[in-house]
Amino acid sequence: MSGFAGPITRLAGKIAIVTASTDGIGFAIAQRLAREGAKVIVSSRKQNNVDEAVSRLKSEGLDVTGLMCHVSKADHRKKLFDTAKKLGGLDILVSNAAVNPSVAPVLDCDESSWDKIFEVNVKAAFLLAQEALPLLRERPFGRIIFVASIAGFHPFELLGAYSVSKTALFGLTKAAASQLARENITVNCIAPGIIQTKFSSALTETEAAREEALSRIPMNRLGVPHDISGAAAYLASEDASYMTGETLIVAGGMPSRL
């Protein structure tokens, strides 16, 4: 199931960066933006994963470029934006990279894990947005999209610190949207529910865990990456031109209010 209905070209002529986009949600978003006509820069921490993803996307005839990028490294982020400049600029930034080295309740998280989670999930997202601005300001419109999580609204007990980092992204979305609203640059967020990816495998790897997860989801199914990609394509497009500072929740009906 691709979750893609056919040729839509609402992103034709646009240039997009999607971080952590060689697998899972990030790959699905990169694929969807490219299918809708955007030139897409895919990236992740491992070069072989980048090469594989670019090969898959190019086999579809999509206009993609790939490079290795660890979002916490300034020189890696610079290469992302330098690549966008070479392609002609930047219209869309999708900040999707996240880590979770701590599977524990929030107050059981050790300091080094807490620091790593916030360095990647929050600080790098902030820096990417900040560093994207000069390029976004040169375009007719700009889009910044943060990928958070339903856990930012209702923390998962064993993903305590991770959940708090995703709550922080909601705040970053609101604050940045307010700052940029008059510049025709929108800032929005997506909060996926429990999506079947390698990243979420801890929540679904046993039958008991899977049943527990499904019991929380009114639609009684886990999400797939393409459930998120359509939301990202919408936020990236002119169709969402009057929407900023918002979080789109794509979670099968899971409770989603702080």
C-alpha positions in Angstrom: 0.0 0.0 0.0 1.8 3.1 -1.2 -0.8 5.7 0.0 -0.3 7.6 -3.2 -3.3 8.1 -5.5 -1.5 9.3 -8.7 0.2 12.2 -10.3 -0.1 15.4 -8.3 2.4 18.2 -9.2 1.7 20.8 -6.6 5.3 20.8 -5.5 6.8 21.2 -9.0 9.8 23.5 -9.0 10.2 23.3 -5.2 13.4 22.1 -3.5 13.2 20.2 -0.2 15.5 18.8 2.5 14.3 15.9 4.5 16.6 14.7 7.3 16.7 11.1 8.5 15.1 10.1 5.2 16.6 6.8 4.1 14.1 4.6 6.0 10.7 4.7 7.7 8.7 8.0 7.9 11.5 10.1 6.5 11.9 8.0 3.4 8.1 8.0 2.8 8.0 11.8 3.1 11.0 12.2 0.7 9.3 9.9 -1.7 6.0 11.7 -1.6 7.5 15.2 -1.9 9.5 14.0 -5.0 6.4 12.2 -6.5 4.6 15.6 -6.2 7.3 17.2 -8.2 9.9 18.5 -5.7 13.7 18.1 -6.0 14.5 16.3 -2.7 17.7 16.1 -0.8 17.7 12.9 1.3 20.1 12.3 4.2 21.0 10.1 7.1 24.0 9.2 9.2 25.2 6.3 7.1 26.4 6.7 3.5 25.4 3.2 2.5 21.8 3.9 3.6 21.9 7.1 1.6 23.1 5.3 -1.5 20.4 2.7 -1.2 17.6 5.2 -0.7 18.7 7.4 -3.6 18.9 4.3 -5.8 15.4 3.3 -4.9 14.0 6.7 -5.5 15.8 7.3 -8.7 14.5 3.9 -10.0 11.1 5.6 -9.8 12.4 8.4 -12.0 12.3 10.9 -9.0 14.6 13.9 -8.8 16.6 13.2 -5.7 20.1 13.9 -4.3 21.6 12.3 -1.2 24.3 12.9 1.3 25.4 11.7 4.7 24.3 14.1 7.5 24.5 13.8 11.2 22.2 16.6 12.2 24.1 17.4 15.4 27.3 18.3 13.4 27.5 21.8 12.1 29.7 20.9 9.1 27.2 18.2 8.0 24.3 20.6 8.2 26.3 23.2 6.2 26.7 20.6 3.4 23.0 20.0 3.3 22.3 23.7 2.7 25.3 24.1 0.3 23.8 21.2 -1.7 20.4 23.0 -1.7 22.1 26.2 -3.0 23.6 24.2 -5.9 20.2 22.9 -6.8 18.8 26.5 -6.8 17.7 27.2 -3.2 15.4 25.8 -0.6 11.6 25.9 -0.2 10.9 23.1 2.2 12.7 21.8 5.3 11.4 18.6 7.0 13.2 18.0 10.3 12.7 14.3 11.0 15.8 13.1 12.7 15.4 11.7 16.2 17.1 9.4 18.7 16.0 7.5 21.7 18.9 5.9 23.7 16.8 5.6 26.8 14.0 3.1 27.3 12.8 4.1 30.7 10.4 6.3 32.6 11.4 10.0 32.4 12.9 10.4 35.8 15.0 7.2 35.3 16.7 8.6 32.3 20.5 9.2 32.9 22.0 12.5 32.1 24.0 11.5 29.1 20.9 10.0 27.4 18.9 13.1 28.2 21.5 15.3 26.7 21.7 13.2 23.5 18.0 13.1 23.1 17.7 16.9 23.4 20.8 17.5 21.3 19.3 15.6 18.3 15.6 15.9 18.8 15.3 19.5 19.8 18.6 21.5 19.4 19.4 20.1 16.0 15.8 20.8 14.8 16.2 24.4 16.0 19.6 24.8 14.3 18.3 23.3 11.1 15.4 25.8 11.0 17.7 28.7 11.9 20.3 27.8 9.3 17.6 27.2 6.6 16.1 30.7 7.0 18.5 32.6 4.7 17.6 30.3 1.9 13.9 30.1 2.7 13.7 33.9 2.7 14.8 34.1 -0.9 11.9 32.0 -2.1 8.2 33.1 -2.7 7.2 30.9 0.2 8.9 28.8 2.8 7.9 25.7 4.7 9.4 24.3 7.9 7.9 21.0 9.1 9.0 19.3 12.3 8.2 15.6 12.9 7.2 15.1 16.5 5.1 12.3 18.0 1.8 11.6 19.7 4.0 10.9 22.7 4.5 14.6 23.0 0.9 14.9 24.0 0.6 11.7 26.0 4.0 10.4 27.1 4.8 6.7 26.6 6.0 5.5 30.0 9.1 3.7 28.6 9.9 6.6 26.3 9.9 9.3 29.0 12.7 11.7 27.9 11.9 11.1 24.2 8.3 12.1 24.9 9.4 15.3 26.6 11.7 16.2 23.6 8.7 15.9 21.3 6.6 18.1 23.5 9.4 20.7 23.2 9.0 20.6 19.4 5.3 21.7 19.7 6.6 24.8 21.6 9.3 25.4 19.0 6.7 25.2 16.2 4.5 27.8 17.9 7.3 30.2 18.7 8.9 30.0 15.3 5.6 30.2 13.4 4.8 33.4 15.3 8.2 34.9 14.4 8.0 34.1 10.7 4.3 34.5 10.0 4.7 37.8 8.2 7.5 36.5 6.0 5.3 33.9 4.1 7.2 31.1 5.9 5.0 28.7 7.7 6.1 26.4 10.5 4.0 23.4 11.3 4.5 20.0 13.0 3.3 16.5 12.5 2.6 14.2 15.4 2.6 10.6 14.2 1.0 7.9 16.2 2.5 4.4 16.5 3.9 3.8 13.0 5.4 0.5 11.9 9.1 1.3 11.5 12.4 0.0 12.8 12.5 3.0 15.2 9.2 2.0 16.8 9.9 -1.7 17.0 10.3 -1.6 20.8 6.6 -0.8 21.0 5.5 -3.6 18.7 8.2 -6.3 18.7 6.3 -8.8 20.9 2.7 -10.0 20.5 1.9 -8.6 24.0 3.5 -5.2 23.1 1.6 -5.1 19.8 -1.7 -5.8 21.5 -1.0 -3.2 24.1 -0.3 -0.7 21.3 -3.4 -1.6 19.4 -5.6 -1.2 22.5 -4.7 2.5 22.5 -5.6 3.1 18.9 -9.4 3.5 18.1 -8.8 2.5 14.5 -7.2 -0.8 15.7 -4.3 -0.7 13.3 -0.8 0.5 13.5 0.2 3.3 11.1 2.5 2.9 8.1 5.0 5.5 6.9 2.8 6.6 4.0 0.1 7.6 6.5 2.5 10.4 7.5 3.8 11.4 4.0 0.5 12.7 2.8 0.3 15.1 5.8 3.8 16.3 5.1 3.1 16.9 1.4 0.0 18.9 2.4 1.9 21.1 4.8 4.6 21.6 2.2 2.2 22.8 -0.4 0.2 25.9 -1.3 -2.9 24.1 0.0 -1.6 24.8 3.6 -0.6 28.4 2.9 -3.0 29.8 5.7 -1.9 27.3 8.3 1.0 27.9 10.6 1.9 27.1 14.2 -0.2 24.0 14.1 0.4 20.3 14.8 -1.3 17.7 12.5 -2.0 14.6 14.5 -1.9 11.4 12.4 -2.5 8.7 15.0 -5.6 6.6 14.2 -7.7 8.5 16.8 -5.3 8.2 19.8 -5.9 10.9 22.4 -4.0 14.0 21.5 -4.4 17.0 23.8 -2.0 18.2 26.5 
